[in-house]
Amino acid sequence: MKNNSDLFYTCSLIEYIGRKKKQKRSSVIAALGENNLKQIYSYADVFHCEPIANTADEFVGICGIEEGSFDNVSACEYEVPDYWTIGEVYARLIEDSLPNDVLPSEADVIVSKLIEVYSSWIDDAIQDYNTDFFYQPREYIAACYEEGSVLE
């Protein structure tokens, strides 16, 4: 499964909410919960017709996501990647971590892997915009994830 646009939208929305509420992305997925993540993924083709800010506000309200203090955007000393770019990094990693026979319609499997990836050590590595880790080729990021640490 490659280029799953529903997964790309879901990851970009998570990134958008994280920036808006100054929350680590792992905290955002925990606050959203599995059922809301499945809903976002399953209806991404509908949600993407609305401005992403509207959809983010809706889920922030539903889930009561509070303002945090994690502000990796302000802490960035370089050009900040946009939320679509970071959403794509996560989506590719999730795609690369799934078995090849998983279909885009298998929301349970995909959302489970999404939760696993965002809850792992790699969330901190991707969210550090003062490194070039998130710009690395998808194969390298997937190999790091598989290994459990950034490879030299």
C-alpha positions as CSV (number, residue, x, y, z in Angstrom):
1,M,0.0,0.0,0.0
2,K,1.6,3.2,-1.1
3,N,0.3,6.8,-1.5
4,N,-2.8,6.3,0.8
5,S,-4.4,9.7,0.6
6,D,-6.7,9.0,3.6
7,L,-3.6,8.2,5.7
8,F,-1.8,11.3,4.5
9,Y,-4.8,13.5,5.5
10,T,-5.1,11.8,8.9
11,C,-1.4,12.3,9.7
12,S,-1.5,15.9,8.4
13,L,-4.6,16.6,10.6
14,I,-2.7,15.2,13.6
15,E,0.2,17.5,12.9
16,Y,-2.1,20.5,12.5
17,I,-3.8,19.8,15.8
18,G,-0.5,19.3,17.5
19,R,0.8,22.6,16.3
20,K,-2.4,24.4,17.1
21,K,-2.7,23.0,20.6
22,K,1.1,22.8,21.3
23,Q,0.9,19.1,22.0
24,K,3.3,16.3,21.2
25,R,1.8,14.3,18.3
26,S,1.8,11.2,20.5
27,S,-0.4,13.2,23.0
28,V,-2.7,14.2,20.2
29,I,-3.3,10.6,19.1
30,A,-3.9,9.6,22.7
31,A,-6.4,12.4,23.1
32,L,-8.2,11.6,19.9
33,G,-8.4,7.9,20.7
34,E,-8.7,4.9,18.5
35,N,-12.3,5.4,17.6
36,N,-11.9,9.0,16.5
37,L,-8.8,8.1,14.6
38,K,-10.7,5.4,12.7
39,Q,-13.5,7.9,12.0
40,I,-11.0,10.5,10.7
41,Y,-9.2,7.9,8.5
42,S,-12.5,6.4,7.2
43,Y,-14.0,9.7,6.3
44,A,-10.9,11.6,5.3
45,D,-12.2,11.9,1.7
46,V,-15.2,13.9,3.2
47,F,-13.2,15.8,5.8
48,H,-10.7,17.0,3.3
49,C,-13.5,19.0,1.5
50,E,-13.6,21.3,4.6
51,P,-10.7,23.6,5.6
52,I,-8.4,21.5,7.8
53,A,-8.8,24.2,10.5
54,N,-12.5,23.5,10.7
55,T,-12.0,19.7,11.1
56,A,-9.2,20.3,13.6
57,D,-11.4,22.6,15.7
58,E,-14.3,20.0,15.6
59,F,-12.1,17.2,16.9
60,V,-10.3,19.4,19.4
61,G,-13.7,20.3,20.8
62,I,-15.1,16.7,20.8
63,C,-12.0,15.4,22.5
64,G,-11.3,18.3,24.8
65,I,-7.7,18.7,23.7
66,E,-6.1,21.3,26.0
67,E,-3.4,23.8,25.2
68,G,0.0,22.4,26.0
69,S,3.6,23.7,26.1
70,F,5.3,21.7,23.3
71,D,6.1,24.3,20.7
72,N,8.5,22.8,18.2
73,V,7.5,25.4,15.6
74,S,8.8,28.3,17.7
75,A,11.8,26.3,18.8
76,C,12.8,25.7,15.2
77,E,15.9,27.7,14.2
78,Y,15.4,27.0,10.5
79,E,12.6,27.0,8.0
80,V,9.6,25.2,9.6
81,P,8.2,22.4,7.5
82,D,4.5,22.7,6.9
83,Y,2.0,20.3,8.4
84,W,1.4,18.6,5.0
85,T,5.1,17.8,4.7
86,I,5.3,16.3,8.2
87,G,2.0,14.5,7.6
88,E,3.6,12.9,4.6
89,V,6.6,11.8,6.6
90,Y,4.4,9.9,9.1
91,A,2.1,8.5,6.4
92,R,5.1,7.1,4.4
93,L,6.6,5.6,7.6
94,I,3.3,3.9,8.5
95,E,2.8,2.6,4.9
96,D,6.4,1.3,4.9
97,S,5.8,-0.4,8.3
98,L,2.6,-2.3,7.2
99,P,2.6,-5.6,5.4
100,N,2.4,-5.2,1.6
101,D,-1.0,-6.9,1.4
102,V,-2.8,-4.4,3.7
103,L,-5.5,-2.7,1.7
104,P,-6.4,1.0,2.3
105,S,-9.9,-0.2,3.4
106,E,-8.4,-2.0,6.4
107,A,-8.9,0.9,8.8
108,D,-8.4,-1.2,11.9
109,V,-5.0,-2.4,10.8
110,I,-3.8,1.0,9.5
111,V,-5.0,2.9,12.6
112,S,-3.4,0.4,14.9
113,K,-0.1,0.9,13.1
114,L,-0.6,4.7,13.2
115,I,-1.0,4.5,16.9
116,E,2.1,2.3,17.3
117,V,4.3,4.6,15.2
118,Y,3.2,7.9,16.9
119,S,3.6,6.2,20.3
120,S,7.1,5.2,19.6
121,W,10.5,6.9,20.0
122,I,10.4,8.1,16.4
123,D,7.8,10.7,17.2
124,D,10.5,12.7,19.1
125,A,12.9,12.3,16.2
126,I,10.5,13.5,13.5
127,Q,9.2,16.4,15.7
128,D,12.7,17.9,16.2
129,Y,12.7,20.4,13.3
130,N,16.3,21.5,14.2
131,T,17.6,18.3,12.7
132,D,17.3,17.0,9.2
133,F,15.8,13.6,10.2
134,F,12.4,14.3,8.7
135,Y,14.0,15.2,5.4
136,Q,15.7,11.9,5.1
137,P,14.6,9.3,2.4
138,R,11.6,7.3,3.5
139,E,13.7,4.1,3.3
140,Y,16.2,5.5,5.8
141,I,13.4,6.6,8.2
142,A,11.7,3.2,7.9
143,A,15.1,1.4,8.6
144,C,15.6,3.6,11.7
145,Y,12.1,2.8,13.0
146,E,12.7,-0.9,12.4
147,E,16.1,-0.7,14.2
148,G,14.7,1.3,17.1
149,S,17.1,4.2,16.8
150,V,18.6,6.7,14.4
151,L,21.2,4.9,12.3
152,E,24.6,6.4,11.8
